[in-house]
């Protein structure tokens, strides 16, 4: 009799699903996704496959349902567009030049009317696909720890936090591929959603959220895409210096959803000198900063949980009025800088800025005859020049004005 009871107990235990208990796994997630073994997670590559398998495993651990077209995966194909005058080879392309990418999609069903999309892209530049700023002679893996292992790690962290809370919405968690080649994965999903588009409430995107600076500056884009967003963001902010941008259009996956009339919020900690270079590694990530940002986003989601369907509002697309350039200065601008001028956050090798002796931290205050007061005035001034032109540039370097000659 005792043996039968033990057998019944054993069978009962086997039939019980283990309940998920939240724990913070962001550092481990970034470390895995940014490891050399994944070879930079280029779309369609073996490294992308390894990354997608890891994300699927993490979704399963949390207890999320698959919501792709093939389990957790949604496959899309494309032929990369390249400069016809440049020979760019993508090792992940087949004999016809076609690349196959995979979005990884999981669902938390709370039987609610509306579904919130939480997204982050997991692809990067492999050994230096188009878009790399690396100028070294030897091939090098671009691990993309900040761009965007950090966003995927935060997506997984939010999935864990939301597993048993905030049941006023369902949640769709999407790790996009093809972002670096032109928002291809998110664009494909937005046009081929795996659940009804009418039930999509709003979308939160995280791209490069791993390098929170000492002044705690956090950029949030899309704040004008729904009337509720600004007051909720401000109500829960007691840690960040928020840089708000109303536009729903920008160089990341939230744009694909905004263009489908879905409200969006995009979180970003700013560019840096390791952007699109092999040096964007896991040991440079500010993990405490990531914890703080994830908690903040969770508070925003919690506040919006009982607000029903978010109203959508179109915003001015600032890129429509942005000047077009024939030349480049060869710098990474500090998009979070709020002072007068354009602060340089990084200088590219063998470009006009480096040749003129400009340094990281310099603030451009004059270019040619134009006074530079902000990013837009810098862009307007730069658009007036053509290749071969020479001009003067004046920078503020630690309180001292320094003048140099630039040749484009």
ChimeraX attribute file (.defattr): number of C-alpha atoms within 10 A of each C-alpha:
attribute: neighborCount
match mode: 1-to-1
recipient: residues
	/A:1	6
	/A:2	7
	/A:3	8
	/A:4	9
	/A:5	10
	/A:6	11
	/A:7	12
	/A:8	12
	/A:9	12
	/A:10	11
	/A:11	11
	/A:12	10
	/A:13	11
	/A:14	10
	/A:15	9
	/A:16	8
	/A:17	8
	/A:18	10
	/A:19	9
	/A:20	13
	/A:21	11
	/A:22	15
	/A:23	9
	/A:24	15
	/A:25	14
	/A:26	22
	/A:27	20
	/A:28	12
	/A:29	22
	/A:30	26
	/A:31	19
	/A:32	19
	/A:33	31
	/A:34	30
	/A:35	19
	/A:36	17
	/A:37	15
	/A:38	21
	/A:39	23
	/A:40	30
	/A:41	31
	/A:42	29
	/A:43	30
	/A:44	24
	/A:45	22
	/A:46	16
	/A:47	23
	/A:48	25
	/A:49	17
	/A:50	17
	/A:51	23
	/A:52	25
	/A:53	15
	/A:54	15
	/A:55	24
	/A:56	21
	/A:57	12
	/A:58	17
	/A:59	22
	/A:60	15
	/A:61	14
	/A:62	21
	/A:63	19
	/A:64	22
	/A:65	16
	/A:66	20
	/A:67	21
	/A:68	21
	/A:69	14
	/A:70	11
	/A:71	13
	/A:72	24
	/A:73	21
	/A:74	23
	/A:75	18
	/A:76	17
	/A:77	16
	/A:78	14
	/A:79	12
	/A:80	17
	/A:81	10
	/A:82	12
	/A:83	8
	/A:84	7
	/A:85	6
	/A:86	7
	/A:87	8
	/A:88	13
	/A:89	12
	/A:90	20
	/A:91	15
	/A:92	19
	/A:93	18
	/A:94	12
	/A:95	7
	/A:96	7
	/A:97	13
	/A:98	15
	/A:99	20
	/A:100	17
	/A:101	25
	/A:102	24
	/A:103	25
	/A:104	30
	/A:105	28
	/A:106	24
	/A:107	23
	/A:108	23
	/A:109	15
	/A:110	17
	/A:111	11
	/A:112	13
	/A:113	14
	/A:114	21
	/A:115	26
	/A:116	22
	/A:117	22
	/A:118	24
	/A:119	27
	/A:120	31
	/A:121	30
	/A:122	35
	/A:123	34
	/A:124	32
	/A:125	24
	/A:126	28
	/A:127	22
	/A:128	22
	/A:129	20
	/A:130	18
	/A:131	12
	/A:132	17
	/A:133	17
	/A:134	20
	/A:135	12
	/A:136	10
	/A:137	6
	/A:138	7
	/A:139	12
	/A:140	17
	/A:141	22
	/A:142	31
	/A:143	33
	/A:144	31
	/A:145	35
	/A:146	28
	/A:147	30
	/A:148	26
	/A:149	33
	/A:150	32
	/A:151	29
	/A:152	33
	/A:153	30
	/A:154	31
	/A:155	24
	/A:156	25
	/A:157	23
	/A:158	20
	/A:159	25
	/A:160	23
	/A:161	19
	/A:162	19
	/A:163	19
	/A:164	13
	/A:165	12
	/A:166	18
	/A:167	17
	/A:168	19
	/A:169	27
	/A:170	22
	/A:171	26
	/A:172	24
	/A:173	26
	/A:174	30
	/A:175	25
	/A:176	28
	/A:177	32
	/A:178	29
	/A:179	21
	/A:180	24
	/A:181	20
	/A:182	15
	/A:183	19
	/A:184	22
	/A:185	29
	/A:186	27
	/A:187	21
	/A:188	18
	/A:189	21
	/A:190	20
	/A:191	12
	/A:192	12
	/A:193	16
	/A:194	14
	/A:195	14
	/A:196	10
	/A:197	17
	/A:198	10
	/A:199	15
	/A:200	24
	/A:201	22
	/A:202	24
	/A:203	24
	/A:204	22
	/A:205	25
	/A:206	29
	/A:207	26
	/A:208	23
	/A:209	30
	/A:210	30
	/A:211	25
	/A:212	22
	/A:213	12
	/A:214	8
	/A:215	9
	/A:216	16
	/A:217	19
	/A:218	22
	/A:219	19
	/A:220	22
	/A:221	22
	/A:222	28
	/A:223	23
	/A:224	22
	/A:225	27
	/A:226	21
	/A:227	14
	/A:228	15
	/A:229	20
	/A:230	16
	/A:231	10
	/A:232	15
	/A:233	19
	/A:234	12
	/A:235	12
	/A:236	14
	/A:237	14
	/A:238	9
	/A:239	13
	/A:240	17
	/A:241	13
	/A:242	16
	/A:243	16
	/A:244	18
	/A:245	17
	/A:246	21
	/A:247	22
	/A:248	29
	/A:249	25
	/A:250	17
	/A:251	12
	/A:252	18
	/A:253	31
	/A:254	33
	/A:255	26
	/A:256	24
	/A:257	25
	/A:258	25
	/A:259	15
	/A:260	12
	/A:261	18
	/A:262	26
	/A:263	28
	/A:264	32
	/A:265	26
	/A:266	25
	/A:267	21
	/A:268	22
	/A:269	25
	/A:270	22
	/A:271	20
	/A:272	19
	/A:273	18
	/A:274	21
	/A:275	21
	/A:276	24
	/A:277	22
	/A:278	23
	/A:279	18
	/A:280	22
	/A:281	21
	/A:282	24
	/A:283	13
	/A:284	13
	/A:285	20
	/A:286	18
	/A:287	19
	/A:288	13
	/A:289	18
	/A:290	23
	/A:291	16
	/A:292	15
	/A:293	23
	/A:294	22
	/A:295	16
	/A:296	18
	/A:297	20
	/A:298	18
	/A:299	17
	/A:300	18
	/A:301	19
	/A:302	16
	/A:303	15
	/A:304	18
	/A:305	17
	/A:306	12
	/A:307	11
	/A:308	13
	/A:309	17
	/A:310	18
	/A:311	14
	/A:312	18
	/A:313	16
	/A:314	17
	/A:315	16
	/A:316	13
	/A:317	13
	/A:318	14
	/A:319	11
	/A:320	8
	/A:321	9
	/A:322	12
	/A:323	15
	/A:324	12
	/A:325	14
	/A:326	11
	/A:327	17
	/A:328	15
	/A:329	16
	/A:330	19
	/A:331	21
	/A:332	18
	/A:333	22
	/A:334	19
	/A:335	18
	/A:336	21
	/A:337	18
	/A:338	13
	/A:339	10
	/A:340	14
	/A:341	22
	/A:342	28
	/A:343	27
	/A:344	24
	/A:345	22
	/A:346	22
	/A:347	22
	/A:348	19
	/A:349	15
	/A:350	10
	/A:351	16
	/A:352	20
	/A:353	23
	/A:354	18
	/A:355	15
	/A:356	16
	/A:357	13
	/A:358	24
	/A:359	18
	/A:360	19
	/A:361	18
	/A:362	22
	/A:363	28
	/A:364	27
	/A:365	22
	/A:366	21
	/A:367	21
	/A:368	17
	/A:369	10
	/A:370	14
	/A:371	17
	/A:372	23
	/A:373	17
	/A:374	18
	/A:375	20
	/A:376	16
	/A:377	19
	/A:378	20
	/A:379	16
	/A:380	16
	/A:381	19
	/A:382	20
	/A:383	16
	/A:384	14
	/A:385	18
	/A:386	14
	/A:387	10
	/A:388	9
	/A:389	11
	/A:390	13
	/A:391	13
	/A:392	14
	/A:393	21
	/A:394	20
	/A:395	25
	/A:396	18
	/A:397	16
	/A:398	10
	/A:399	9
	/A:400	9
	/A:401	13
	/A:402	17
	/A:403	17
	/A:404	15
	/A:405	16
	/A:406	22
	/A:407	18
	/A:408	17
